[in-house]
Amino acid sequence: MTARRMETLVTQFFASLNDRILAMQSRGEEIIRLDIGSPDMPPAQFIIDTLYRAACEPDRHGYQPHAGNLSLRQAWAEMYAREYSVTLDSNREILPLLGSKEGIFHLHQALIDPGDVVLIPDPGYLTYTQATRFAGGDPHYLPLLPEQNYTPDLSNIPVDVLSKAKLLWLNYPNNPTGASISKDFFEQVVEFGLRHRILVCHDAAYSQVVFDGYRAPSILAIREAKETAVEFNTLSKSHNMAGWRVGAILGNETVIKTLYRLKTNVDSGHFLPVMEAAAIAMTQDQTWIERRNQIYEQRRDILVEGLHELGLKPNNPKASLYIWCPVPGGWTSMAFCEALLEKARVSVTPGVVFGAQGEGYVRIAITSSQEQIKQALENMKNSWKNFERNSL
Ligand SMILES: Cc1ncc(COP(=O)(O)O)c(C=O)c1O
């Protein structure tokens, strides 16, 4: 019954982890979840009120245009002008997505043929690989190493790989390493894309989860970027709206037109009240986001300090929802996470899930309350002897 191309797909790690944790919870075990990057706080009340009011209207329940309504696309344009000094044409350079994951997956189905290569960061967001394989393409991994501030070395890609490469994926602020970059890096990337005729896909999912005064740049702010790049963005993390499924692809007009053609055959767009509330979210008061980021920043500080006290050496991210932390000596990332879950009742994500270069690390999300984070650190401290001795 199953199509052969399904052999390229495995059930996503977090789907399996969820099932396992639900089973533990049903046995009465209390698990502190620092694994998945799903914001635990709600969006601002005025956004929810807009959704509610619109949903109460009788004329808001029908199908909507596949490219979303103009006000939503204009809201993306307004946010890009305000936050990143990027000018976008609301009709040609912005296409709403049902969350950015959907667009990321479908882009490969629209652009990649068997034998094409996709350049993918390792460690990196899993969908880049799964979508490439599903389209019959070949992933070529670019290691993200701490000594290069978790940026890929674009000068070191074999010529035969480059000649087959159609897409390059980048993601800053980065999942899972928490790394952030400056605009200079994007200048090099745009030059690389133009020179090799490769579409640069920048995934900016965490661009508004920033700390310590850092501002994450958009690749579209680089001159000529629109010739060779698209950016994916989403309100999932920026506005605590992960369940609302509001994302967009922005930039290169031809690519957007191709993805639009595919999507008119796949989905039928958003619920209009969701579009209205999303537009309000992007264009009205943004001060709550700063306050929300301060809450994340405090959680980060508590976690980083607590992990240091345990003798670990976590990074101290300026952005994203993640702390990237080497595991203690003698452990694989998977075994360490298993032990944390079983002994300390704390769930974090094994780095190896994000690629071979993630071995030796865990990803710890700051999407639980301060109290839960403190409890997680306490639980880890209490069971720490098990980890130091590498005995289970
Ligand atoms: C790097 C990255 N890109 C894209 C996404 C997908 O976000 P969404 O589909 O909610 O817009 C995520 C979600 O965790 C992510 O970490």
The ligand as an SDF file (V2000), in Angstrom:
LIG
                    3D

 16 16  0  0  0  0  0  0  0  0999 V2000
   14.5910   26.2920   12.2900 C   0  0  0  0  0  0  0  0  0  0  0  0
   13.1270   26.1410   12.2030 C   0  0  0  0  0  0  0  0  0  0  0  0
   12.5090   26.4150   11.0610 N   0  0  0  0  0  0  0  0  0  0  0  0
   11.1840   26.2840   10.9070 C   0  0  0  0  0  0  0  0  0  0  0  0
   10.4030   25.8670   11.9640 C   0  0  0  0  0  0  0  0  0  0  0  0
    8.9210   25.6750   11.7190 C   0  0  0  0  0  0  0  0  0  0  0  0
    8.1560   26.6300   12.3000 O   0  0  0  0  0  0  0  0  0  0  0  0
    6.6280   26.8090   11.9130 P   0  0  0  0  0  0  0  0  0  0  0  0
    6.2470   25.7250   10.9710 O   0  0  0  0  0  0  0  0  0  0  0  0
    5.8940   26.7190   13.1910 O   0  0  0  0  0  0  0  0  0  0  0  0
    6.5240   28.1500   11.2680 O   0  0  0  0  0  0  0  0  0  0  0  0
   10.9910   25.5520   13.1880 C   0  0  0  0  0  0  0  0  0  0  0  0
   10.1700   25.0520   14.2880 C   0  0  0  0  0  0  0  0  0  0  0  0
   10.6110   24.6420   15.3120 O   0  0  0  0  0  0  0  0  0  0  0  0
   12.3880   25.6910   13.3090 C   0  0  0  0  0  0  0  0  0  0  0  0
   13.0260   25.3950   14.4260 O   0  0  0  0  0  0  0  0  0  0  0  0
  1  2  1  0
  2  3  1  0
  2 15  2  0
  3  4  2  0
  4  5  1  0
  5  6  1  0
  5 12  2  0
  6  7  1  0
  7  8  1  0
  8  9  2  0
  8 10  1  0
  8 11  1  0
 12 13  1  0
 12 15  1  0
 13 14  2  0
 15 16  1  0
M  END
$$$$
